[in-house]
Amino acid sequence: MTAWTLAQRAAKMNPSVIREILKVTEKPGIISLAGGLPSPQTFPVQSFAQAAAQVLAHDGVSALQYAASEGYTPLREAIAGFLPWDVDPDQVLITTGSQQALDLIAKVLIDEGSRVLVETPTYLGALQAFAPMEPQVVAVASDDEGVLVDDLAAKVGSGADKARFLYVLPNFQNPTGRTMTEARRQQLAERAAELGLPLVEDNPYGDLWFDQPPPKPLTARNPEGSIYMGSFSKVLAPGLRLGFLVAPRHIYPKLLQAKQAADLHTPSFNQRLVAEVMKNGFLDRHVPTIRALYKAQCAAMLAALDEYLKPLGVTWNRPAGGMFLWLRLPEGMSAIELLPRAVEHNVAFVPGAAFYAEGGDERTLRLSFVTASEAQIHTAIAALAKAIQGITP
């Protein structure tokens, strides 16, 4: 029998809790509030069909050929143009989803044992991307306004143990849905600059605001001290696997080399398709329809929570955009133990403990309000209430 020997780093790779839960949601009758999947109603299928025909008719050979690792120039120019600070297209690297951007950043910036700072809680996919590089992940205390700057300063380290970067999601964060305030952003940007601490800013949800846009990005306040990540998954379609990062000039070449080693380049056809769709202000017309849909779905979930879970002592936040709500169960309860009971009542969610780098809070859970209809949301929250009532703290 052939003996396969796994690399030591393979032991650091773990399955996504969310992906495993999504398998459960394939059971007939389950209403899933678990996955962070955009609503299929928002996919501009007809616009993609027209754009695909246009690309194939006028640029088909190039669209189907190998291409530059940096990405399709018109798309990089368009991205640089819509970001709210002065960005040179040469600083934009097109990635195969923003998840790949996390992977490239991990490869370029993390050594074994490197200190990496994250929010409390933080995006599970980032923890997975960083883990194979075997860092020391340190959680920075956070509240409803974002990272606590004093705790950041206390945990940044020094010398060889100084943190390589802080990974942060300021807008409608996954998993909590919270948004960092203007005051906290300014404090964080200033303190990070004083400490010489790089920021890795992830912003896949920033365009999904309900009533007013979030404050300007952290990167806009200190471009040379930040790497910025964005995605087309939430405003166009996740199946395209199209994201990007914006990096300082002295970091960009190494990220590009890591990209070349990973997949040579992001699919040429997909890049041209998005560039074509974006022409003539399409996103300015399309994204408001997503905002309106998600705002209504969020309102429906908040109303159902008030009706069914408030009397049970469950608490939650009220996000101003994005795709997620963050709940905390009463004292003595566990979302991990609640999940199988909820599935028995035909509703699924994600236990919050998986999103903590250190010592997860088992009373927390994440709900997504964007893939279920308003009627399904009402039914699902009522079912979740029954599951909670069936557990004695």
C-alpha positions as CSV (number, residue, x, y, z in Angstrom):
1,M,0.0,0.0,0.0
2,T,1.3,3.5,-0.9
3,A,2.2,5.5,2.2
4,W,1.1,9.2,1.9
5,T,2.8,11.6,4.3
6,L,0.9,14.8,4.9
7,A,2.7,18.1,5.5
8,Q,2.6,19.3,9.1
9,R,0.6,22.3,8.0
10,A,-2.2,20.0,6.8
11,A,-3.1,19.3,10.4
12,K,-3.9,23.0,10.8
13,M,-6.6,22.8,8.0
14,N,-10.1,22.3,9.3
15,P,-13.4,21.9,7.6
16,S,-15.6,25.0,7.4
17,V,-18.3,24.8,10.1
18,I,-20.6,26.7,7.8
19,R,-20.0,24.4,4.8
20,E,-20.7,21.4,7.0
21,I,-24.0,23.0,8.2
22,L,-25.0,23.8,4.6
23,K,-25.0,20.1,3.9
24,V,-27.7,19.7,6.6
25,T,-29.8,22.4,5.0
26,E,-30.1,20.1,1.9
27,K,-32.7,18.1,3.9
28,P,-36.1,18.7,2.4
29,G,-38.2,21.3,4.4
30,I,-35.2,23.0,6.1
31,I,-35.3,26.8,6.1
32,S,-31.7,27.8,6.2
33,L,-30.7,31.0,8.0
34,A,-27.1,29.6,8.1
35,G,-25.1,30.3,5.0
36,G,-23.9,33.8,3.9
37,L,-25.2,33.3,0.4
38,P,-26.5,36.3,-1.5
39,S,-30.2,36.1,-2.6
40,P,-30.5,34.5,-6.1
41,Q,-33.1,37.2,-6.8
42,T,-30.3,39.7,-7.0
43,F,-28.4,37.9,-9.8
44,P,-28.7,40.0,-13.0
45,V,-29.0,37.0,-15.3
46,Q,-30.3,38.8,-18.3
47,S,-27.5,41.4,-18.1
48,F,-24.9,38.7,-17.9
49,A,-26.4,37.0,-20.9
50,Q,-26.2,40.2,-22.9
51,A,-22.7,40.9,-21.7
52,A,-21.5,37.3,-22.4
53,A,-22.8,37.6,-26.0
54,Q,-21.0,41.0,-26.4
55,V,-17.7,39.7,-25.0
56,L,-17.7,36.5,-27.1
57,A,-18.6,38.4,-30.2
58,H,-16.1,41.2,-29.9
59,D,-13.3,39.8,-27.7
60,G,-13.9,36.0,-27.6
61,V,-10.4,34.9,-28.4
62,S,-8.8,37.0,-25.7
63,A,-11.5,36.1,-23.2
64,L,-10.8,32.4,-23.6
65,Q,-7.0,32.7,-23.6
66,Y,-4.4,32.9,-20.8
67,A,-4.0,36.4,-19.5
68,A,-1.9,38.7,-17.3
69,S,-1.8,37.7,-13.6
70,E,-2.6,41.3,-12.5
71,G,-6.0,41.1,-14.1
72,Y,-7.9,42.6,-17.0
73,T,-6.8,46.3,-17.3
74,P,-10.2,47.9,-17.9
75,L,-11.6,46.1,-14.8
76,R,-8.7,47.2,-12.7
77,E,-9.2,50.8,-13.9
78,A,-12.9,50.6,-13.1
79,I,-12.2,49.3,-9.6
80,A,-9.6,52.1,-9.0
81,G,-12.2,54.6,-10.2
82,F,-15.0,53.7,-7.8
83,L,-12.9,53.4,-4.7
84,P,-13.2,56.5,-2.4
85,W,-9.5,57.5,-2.4
86,D,-6.8,57.9,-4.9
87,V,-5.9,54.5,-6.2
88,D,-3.6,53.7,-9.1
89,P,-4.9,50.7,-11.2
90,D,-1.4,49.3,-10.9
91,Q,-2.1,48.7,-7.2
92,V,-5.2,46.6,-8.0
93,L,-4.8,42.8,-8.2
94,I,-7.8,40.8,-9.4
95,T,-8.3,37.6,-7.3
96,T,-10.4,34.5,-7.6
97,G,-12.8,35.7,-5.0
98,S,-11.7,37.7,-2.0
99,Q,-11.1,34.4,-0.3
100,Q,-8.0,34.0,-2.5
101,A,-6.9,37.5,-1.5
102,L,-6.8,36.2,2.1
103,D,-4.8,33.2,1.1
104,L,-2.2,35.4,-0.8
105,I,-1.9,37.8,2.1
106,A,-1.3,34.8,4.5
107,K,1.4,33.4,2.3
108,V,3.2,36.7,1.8
109,L,2.9,38.1,5.4
110,I,2.8,35.2,7.8
111,D,5.6,33.0,9.1
112,E,5.2,30.1,11.5
113,G,4.5,31.6,14.9
114,S,3.8,35.1,13.6
115,R,1.4,37.1,15.6
116,V,-1.8,38.0,13.7
117,L,-4.5,40.2,15.3
118,V,-8.2,39.7,14.6
119,E,-11.5,41.2,15.9
120,T,-13.7,39.4,18.5
121,P,-15.4,37.6,16.8
122,T,-14.1,37.5,13.3
123,Y,-14.7,35.9,9.8
124,L,-14.3,32.2,9.9
125,G,-12.9,32.1,6.4
126,A,-10.0,34.3,7.4
127,L,-9.1,32.1,10.3
128,Q,-9.1,29.1,7.8
129,A,-6.9,31.0,5.3
130,F,-4.4,32.0,7.9
131,A,-4.2,28.6,9.7
132,P,-2.0,26.7,7.2
133,M,0.7,29.3,7.7
134,E,0.7,28.4,11.5
135,P,0.4,31.9,13.0
136,Q,-0.3,32.8,16.6
137,V,-3.8,34.4,16.2
138,V,-4.6,36.8,18.9
139,A,-8.1,38.2,19.4
140,V,-8.5,41.9,20.1
141,A,-11.4,42.8,22.3
142,S,-14.3,44.5,20.4
143,D,-17.6,46.1,21.2
144,D,-20.6,47.3,19.2
145,E,-18.5,50.1,17.7
146,G,-15.6,47.8,16.6
147,V,-12.1,47.1,17.8
148,L,-11.1,48.5,21.2
149,V,-8.0,50.5,20.4
150,D,-6.5,50.3,23.8
151,D,-6.6,46.5,23.8
152,L,-5.1,46.6,20.3
153,A,-2.1,48.5,21.6
154,A,-1.8,46.1,24.5
155,K,-1.7,43.1,22.1
156,V,0.4,44.3,19.2
157,G,3.6,43.0,20.6
158,S,7.1,44.2,19.9
159,G,10.4,43.1,18.2
160,A,10.2,39.7,16.6
161,D,6.9,39.1,18.2
162,K,5.2,42.2,16.8
163,A,2.0,41.5,15.0
164,R,2.3,41.3,11.2
165,F,-1.2,42.9,10.8
166,L,-4.7,43.4,12.1
167,Y,-7.4,41.8,10.0
168,V,-10.6,43.8,10.3
169,L,-14.1,44.0,8.7
170,P,-15.4,47.5,9.5
171,N,-18.7,47.3,7.5
172,F,-21.7,45.1,8.4
173,Q,-19.2,42.6,9.7
174,N,-19.4,38.8,9.2
175,P,-20.6,37.4,11.6
176,T,-22.0,40.1,13.8
177,G,-23.4,42.6,11.3
178,R,-21.9,45.5,13.3
179,T,-20.4,48.6,11.7
180,M,-17.4,50.4,13.0
181,T,-18.2,54.0,13.8
182,E,-16.4,57.0,12.3
183,A,-14.8,57.9,15.6
184,R,-13.5,54.4,16.2
185,R,-12.2,54.2,12.6
186,Q,-10.3,57.4,13.1
187,Q,-8.9,56.2,16.4
188,L,-7.9,52.8,15.0
189,A,-6.3,54.3,11.9
190,E,-4.3,56.8,13.9
191,R,-3.2,54.3,16.6
192,A,-2.2,51.6,13.9
193,A,-0.1,54.3,12.2
194,E,1.6,55.2,15.5
195,L,2.3,51.5,16.2
196,G,3.5,50.8,12.7
197,L,0.9,48.1,12.5
198,P,-0.4,47.2,9.0
199,L,-4.2,46.8,8.5
200,V,-5.8,44.2,6.3
201,E,-9.3,45.7,5.6
202,D,-11.9,43.3,4.2
203,N,-15.0,45.0,2.7
204,P,-17.3,42.5,0.9
205,Y,-20.5,44.0,2.4
206,G,-19.9,47.8,2.3
207,D,-22.3,48.5,-0.6
208,L,-25.2,46.7,1.1
209,W,-26.2,49.6,3.4
210,F,-29.9,50.3,4.1
211,D,-30.3,54.0,4.8
212,Q,-26.9,55.6,4.6
213,P,-23.5,54.5,3.5
214,P,-20.9,53.6,6.1
215,P,-17.9,55.9,6.9
216,K,-15.0,56.0,4.6
217,P,-12.6,52.9,4.7
218,L,-9.7,52.6,7.0
219,T,-7.4,52.2,4.0
220,A,-8.5,55.7,2.7
221,R,-7.0,57.1,5.9
222,N,-3.6,55.4,5.5
223,P,-3.2,53.8,2.1
224,E,0.5,52.9,2.6
225,G,-0.3,51.1,5.9
226,S,-3.2,49.0,4.6
227,I,-4.2,46.3,2.2
228,Y,-7.8,46.6,1.1
229,M,-10.0,43.7,-0.1
230,G,-13.2,43.8,-2.1
231,S,-15.6,41.4,-3.9
232,F,-18.2,41.2,-6.7
233,S,-19.8,38.3,-5.0
234,K,-22.4,40.3,-3.0
235,V,-23.3,42.9,-5.7
236,L,-23.2,40.7,-8.8
237,A,-22.8,37.0,-8.3
238,P,-20.6,34.7,-6.1
239,G,-20.3,32.0,-8.8
240,L,-18.1,34.3,-10.8
241,R,-15.4,34.0,-8.0
242,L,-14.2,37.5,-8.7
243,G,-12.6,39.7,-6.0
244,F,-9.7,42.1,-5.8
245,L,-7.2,43.6,-3.4
246,V,-5.4,47.0,-3.4
247,A,-1.9,47.0,-1.9
248,P,0.9,49.4,-1.3
249,R,3.4,49.4,-4.2
250,H,6.2,47.7,-2.2
251,I,4.0,44.8,-1.1
252,Y,2.2,44.3,-4.4
253,P,4.9,42.5,-6.3
254,K,5.1,39.7,-3.8
255,L,1.3,39.3,-3.7
256,L,1.4,39.1,-7.5
257,Q,4.1,36.4,-7.4
258,A,1.9,34.4,-4.9
259,K,-1.0,34.8,-7.3
260,Q,1.1,33.5,-10.2
261,A,2.0,30.5,-8.3
262,A,-1.6,29.8,-7.1
263,D,-3.6,29.9,-10.4
264,L,-1.7,32.0,-13.0
265,H,-4.7,34.4,-13.3
266,T,-8.4,34.7,-12.5
267,P,-10.6,33.6,-15.4
268,S,-10.3,36.0,-18.3
269,F,-13.9,35.5,-19.4
270,N,-15.3,36.3,-16.0
271,Q,-13.3,39.5,-15.7
272,R,-14.4,40.7,-19.1
273,L,-18.0,39.8,-18.3
274,V,-18.0,41.9,-15.2
275,A,-16.2,44.8,-16.9
276,E,-18.9,44.7,-19.6
277,V,-21.8,44.5,-17.1
278,M,-20.3,47.5,-15.2
279,K,-20.4,49.8,-18.2
280,N,-22.9,52.7,-18.3
281,G,-23.4,52.8,-14.6
282,F,-25.1,49.4,-14.2
283,L,-24.0,49.0,-10.5
284,D,-25.5,52.4,-9.6
285,R,-28.8,51.1,-10.8
286,H,-28.6,47.5,-9.7
287,V,-27.1,47.7,-6.1
288,P,-30.0,49.9,-4.8
289,T,-32.4,47.0,-5.6
290,I,-30.3,44.7,-3.5
291,R,-30.3,47.2,-0.6
292,A,-34.1,47.5,-0.8
293,L,-34.6,43.7,-0.8
294,Y,-32.2,43.1,2.1
295,K,-33.6,46.0,4.2
296,A,-37.1,44.5,3.9
297,Q,-35.9,41.0,4.8
298,C,-33.9,42.3,7.8
299,A,-37.0,44.2,9.0
300,A,-39.0,41.0,8.7
301,M,-36.5,39.1,10.8
302,L,-36.3,41.8,13.4
303,A,-40.1,41.8,13.7
304,A,-40.2,38.1,14.0
305,L,-37.4,38.1,16.7
306,D,-39.4,40.7,18.7
307,E,-42.5,38.5,18.5
308,Y,-41.0,35.1,19.2
309,L,-37.6,35.4,20.8
310,K,-37.7,38.5,22.9
311,P,-40.1,36.9,25.5
312,L,-37.5,34.0,25.8
313,G,-34.7,36.3,26.9
314,V,-32.8,36.2,23.6
315,T,-30.9,39.4,22.6
316,W,-29.6,40.6,19.3
317,N,-28.3,43.6,17.4
318,R,-30.0,45.8,14.7
319,P,-27.6,46.0,11.7
320,A,-27.6,49.0,9.4
321,G,-26.8,46.9,6.3
322,G,-25.2,43.7,5.2
323,M,-26.6,40.1,5.5
324,F,-26.3,39.0,9.2
325,L,-27.8,39.3,12.6
326,W,-26.0,38.3,15.8
327,L,-28.0,36.7,18.7
328,R,-27.1,35.8,22.2
329,L,-29.1,33.1,24.1
330,P,-30.0,33.3,27.7
331,E,-27.5,32.4,30.4
332,G,-26.8,28.6,30.6
333,M,-27.7,27.9,27.0
334,S,-25.5,26.7,24.1
335,A,-26.1,27.4,20.4
336,I,-24.1,24.3,19.6
337,E,-26.5,22.2,21.6
338,L,-29.5,24.1,20.2
339,L,-28.6,23.5,16.5
340,P,-29.7,19.8,16.2
341,R,-32.9,20.7,18.0
342,A,-33.5,23.6,15.6
343,V,-32.9,21.2,12.6
344,E,-35.6,18.9,14.0
345,H,-37.9,22.0,13.8
346,N,-36.7,22.5,10.2
347,V,-34.5,25.6,10.7
348,A,-30.7,26.0,10.6
349,F,-28.3,28.6,11.8
350,V,-24.5,28.9,12.5
351,P,-23.4,28.6,16.1
352,G,-21.2,31.7,17.0
353,A,-18.4,29.9,18.7
354,A,-16.7,29.0,15.4
355,F,-16.1,32.7,14.7
356,Y,-13.8,33.3,17.8
357,A,-10.1,33.0,17.5
358,E,-9.9,32.3,21.3
359,G,-12.5,30.8,23.5
360,G,-15.8,31.2,21.6
361,D,-19.0,32.4,23.3
362,E,-21.3,29.3,23.0
363,R,-24.4,31.5,23.7
364,T,-24.0,33.3,20.3
365,L,-25.3,32.4,16.9
366,R,-25.4,34.0,13.5
367,L,-28.6,34.4,11.3
368,S,-28.6,35.3,7.7
369,F,-31.7,37.2,6.5
370,V,-31.1,37.4,2.8
371,T,-31.8,34.0,1.2
372,A,-35.2,33.2,2.9
373,S,-38.4,35.0,1.9
374,E,-40.2,37.2,4.5
375,A,-42.8,34.4,5.0
376,Q,-40.0,31.8,5.5
377,I,-38.2,34.1,7.9
378,H,-41.4,34.3,10.0
379,T,-41.8,30.6,10.0
380,A,-38.2,29.9,10.7
381,I,-38.0,32.3,13.7
382,A,-41.2,30.8,15.2
383,A,-39.6,27.3,14.8
384,L,-36.4,28.5,16.4
385,A,-38.4,29.7,19.4
386,K,-40.0,26.3,19.8
387,A,-36.5,24.7,19.7
388,I,-35.3,27.1,22.4
389,Q,-38.4,26.4,24.5
390,G,-37.5,22.7,24.4
391,I,-34.2,23.3,26.2
392,T,-34.0,24.1,29.9
393,P,-31.0,26.3,30.8
